[in-house]
Amino acid sequence: MLRFIVRRVLQAVPTLFGLSILLFIWVRSLPGGPAYALLPENATAEQREALRRAMGLDDPVIVQYGAFLGRLAQGDLGESLQTGRPVMTEFAMKFPATVELAVMAMVIAVAVGVPLGYLAARRRGGALDALVVGGSLVGICTPVFFLAFVLKLVFAEHLGIFPSAFRQTPGIDATRITGLFVVDGIATREWDAAWDALMHLVLPGLALSSIPLAVIVRMTRAGVIEVLGEDYVRTAEAKGLHRRTVRGRHVLRNAMLPVVTAIGLLSGALLAGAVLTESVFAFGGIGQFIYSATQTRDYPVLLGFILIIAAVYVAINLLVDISYSLLDPRVRVR
């Protein structure tokens, strides 16, 4: 297992290196640049050129990239042009919100999607199967921002069951430890703050979970149908094994192999794709901050945030590979 993990980590290094090159070239090719973002619109060409020279933007691209790698090795991703704070500081402030939202969405998707997919497969061709397949198709086709607006309008504005915006109700004085509001509330036994933060997660979590839920339902259903037709399942049933043993050890464990891969890929996508959901609910995560950075041409934030998210994505896929190898030991020797 250790050799398997080391091999996967070593494979991730050139991936991140290549991505850093592509991102660096992409950011440098964008119109304008830091000089345009830092100086007022009425700045002269001489002022912009002087600032470019001061920032080293006139150096050859390879020199600029080498300087970037040197700063990156020291954990320095530059400073935000919007706030003046280090990019790493901004990321540390915004990332917990997105993590909390992504975890909520994935918990909903897995908790609902796997049982529904399994039940649909067991009742293939029935009314439940048709309902689940049709519902998953609607979930895939419905735009996340549209669903977010509908949920907000119905359950927040009209019914008043859930909060309509922010991570926590203004005025609640809660202790902050990790930046994860629910976890902090539980850790400090501030139950009202934890419950309030959890209620703020429900609607954006439901909206963000719609596509992962639909994908997990369909993949679980397809995997269970395939496994149910295998000889070893029929043999286990013929031997008189308990139904729970057959379902858990033989059917679900093998059917979950592609689902685990999908969960890992979807988790990374949730971290990177929560922009619209965070904007609708004013959630204040990295998605909303990246959107703001594109409007203000905050290139250090764009470069730093995307690179960190890519590293997180690679780490998630490493965990998926490890989970996959635990479910199917044959993966370790391939």
N, C-alpha and C positions, 0 to 999 in steps of 0.2 A: 504493500500500500504506500509506503514512504517513497519508494522508487517511482511509483505512478504519479504521486503528487509533485515530486521534484521535476519529473518530465513535463507535466502540464505547466508548471510555473516557468520553466525555461522556454517553453513554446510561447508563453505570453509576452516575454520580453521583446522579441523582434516585432510583435504585433503593436505594442505600445510605442516602440521607437518609430515604426513606419507611420503610425497615426500622428505622432507629434510632428513629423515632417510635413504631412499633408495639411494638418491644421495650421502650422506656421505659415506655409505657402498660401493657404486660403485666406487667412487673416490679412497677410500682407497685400493680397490682391484685391481686397475690398476697397470700394471707393472712399475717398477722404483719408482718414487716418487719425491717429491720436492728436496730431497738430491741429486738425480741424475741430476735434472735439474739445480740446483744451482752450483754444483761442476763440474770441467772439467772432460773429459772422462778418463784422466790418474790419477784421484784421487784414493787414496788407500781405502781399506775397512775400516780402522780405521778412516779416515777422514769422510767418509760417516756415519759411526756409531756415531761419535761424533756430527755431524750435526743433525742427527735424534734425539739424546737425547736432544740437545739444542732446537729443535723445538717441543719437546713433543710427537714425533711420536712413542716413545716406550711405552707410557702410554696405559692402557687398552682403548679399543674402546669407552666404555661408558664414560670414563673420557674425551677423546678427543671430543666426541660429545657434552658433557655438556659444555666444553669450547667454542665449536663452537656456541652453542645456546646462551651463554652469550655474545659473540662478536656480534652475529646476532641481539640480542635485542638492542644493542647499535649502530646498523647500520654499524658495522665493518665486512666486508667480507674478510679481509686480503689484501695482496698486490700482484700485478701481478709479477710473476717471470720473465716476459719478460721486463717490463718497470720499475718496482719498485714503480709504483704509486698505490694508493688504488684501489681495484676492483670497488668500487662505482664510483670513479672518471672516470675510464676507461669506465664504462657503460654509465655514463652521457655524455661522449664525443662521443660514438659510437651510442647510441640508437636513437638520432634524425634522423640520416641518414636512419636507417632501418624503423623507423616510417613513414618518408616521402615517402619512396619507397613502403611500404605496403599500405599506404593510397592511393597513386596513382594507384596501382594495383587494389585495391578494388573499387575505384571510377570507373575505366574503366570496371571492371567486372559487377558492379551493373548497371551502366548507359547503358551498351550495353546488358547485359544478361537478365534483367527483361523485357524490351520492346520486344526483340527477342523471349523470351519464351512465352510472352503473344500473340504476333502475330502468332507464330507457332501453339499455341493452338486454336486460333480463326479460323485458316485455316488448321485445322487438316486433314491430308491426301493429302494436296496439294503440289505443287512444293516448296513453301517457307518452309513448315513444313519439308519436306524431306531434304532440303538444310541445315536448322538449326540443325536438329538432326544429320545429317552426319558431319557437321562442328564441333559440340560439341564433337562428338566421336573422331575426329582428335585432338581436343584440349586436351582431356584427355589423349590420347595415346602418344602425342608428348612430349619427355623429355624437361624440362624447359631449361637445359643448351644448348641443340641443337637449340631450338628456339632462345635463346639469341645470339648464335653465328651467326645464319642466319640473324637475324635482324641487328646485328652489321655489318656484312659483306655487306649486301645490302644497308641499309639506312645510314650507317655511312661511311664505307670505299669506296663503289662504287659511291653512289649518293651524299654523303656529306650533307644530309638534317639535320641529328641530330649528336650531339657529340658522340664519341665512348667510352669515359671513364670519370671517376671522377664525382664529384657532381657539380663542377663548373669549368669554364675555368680558368686555371692558369693565374694569373696576375690581376684578377678582385679584386679590393679592396672594399669589402662589409662589412657592419656593422653586427656583430653577436650578437644576443640577446638570442634567444631560441635554436639555433643550427639547426632549420628548415630553410633552406636557402630561400625557396620560401616565407615563412611567414615573415622572417626577412626582405627580400627585399621589401615586400608590406608594412610592418609596418614602415620602414624607408623611404619609397617612393623612393627607389633605384630601379626603374623599370627595368633597364637593367640587374641588378644582379638577380632580381626575374625571369625575362624571361629566362635568361641564365640557372638558376637552374632548371626551369620548363622543358626546352628543354633537359637537362641532365637526367630528370626523365622519358621521354617518352619511350625510347627503353627498359630500364630495367623494367619499369612499365608494358609495353605490354607483355614482356616475362613472368614476374611473375604472370600476370593476366590470363594466358591461362587456367590453370586448374580451378581456381575459376569461371571464366567466363563460362566454359563448364558446371560445376556443377550447377550454378545458372540458366542457360538457361534451363537445363533439369528439374530441380526442379520447376521452374516457370511454364513451360509448363505442367508438370504433375499436379501441383496444380490447375491451371486454368481449365484444362480439367475436373478435379474432381468436382470443384465448379460449372462449367457451367451445370452439370447434376443435381444439387440440386433443390429441389422443390421451395425453397424460391427465387431462381433466375428466374425460370420460372414464378412464381407468380408476381414478380416485373415487369417482362416484360409484362405479361398479363394485369397488372394494367395500363400500358401505361407510366411508369416512363421513364424519359429521359435516353438515352443510356449511357451518361456520368455518371449519378448517379448510374445506375446498375453496370457499369464497376468498378467505383471507390469504392463505398460503399459496394457492395455485392460481387463482383467477386474478385477484386484485394486484398481487405483488408483480406478476408478469405484465399485466395490462398497464401498470403505472410507469413502466420504463419510458415510453415516449411522452407521457404526461409530465414526468419530472423534468425532462428536457424542455418542454414547452413552458413550464412554470419558471424555470431559470431565465429563459429568453424573455418571457413576458415581464418578469420582475425588473430586469434591466430596462425594458422599454417603458415601464411605468415610471421609473426614476427620471428617465430622459423626456418623457412625453406628457408630463402633468401640467404643461403650460396653460392650456385652455381651462382645465378644471380649477387650477389655482387662481386664475384670473377671474372666473365667474364668482368664486366664493371668497375672493380677496384673502387667500390663505397664507401668502407671504413666504413661499418656498423658493427653491432655486429656479423653478420653471418661470415664475412671475418675474424674478430678478433677471434671468437671461433675456426674457422678452423686453424688459426695460433697457437692458444693455444693447440690444440690437437697435433700439430707437435712438439711443444717445451715442452710438458708435464707441461703446466702451470695450475696446478690443482686448485689453488684458483680462477682463472678466470672461469674455467669450472664449478666449483661448484656454484660460485656466480652468473654467468650469467644465467645458467639454472634455478636456483632457482628464480631469479628475473623475468625471462621470464614466468615461471610457475605462479607467482603471477599476472603478467599482463594478462596472459591467463584466470585465474580465474576471474579477474576484468572484462574482456571483456564478459565472459559468464554471469556474474551478470547483466551487461547492457543488454545482450540479453534477459535474463529472465524478466527484467523490461519492455523491449520493447514488449515482448511476452504477458505480462499481460495487457499492454495497448491496444494491438490489440484484445486480447481475455480476458475480465475481469473474465471469469470462472476460469482461471489459478490461480488467487489469493486465491481462496477458496479450492483448491485441496490439 
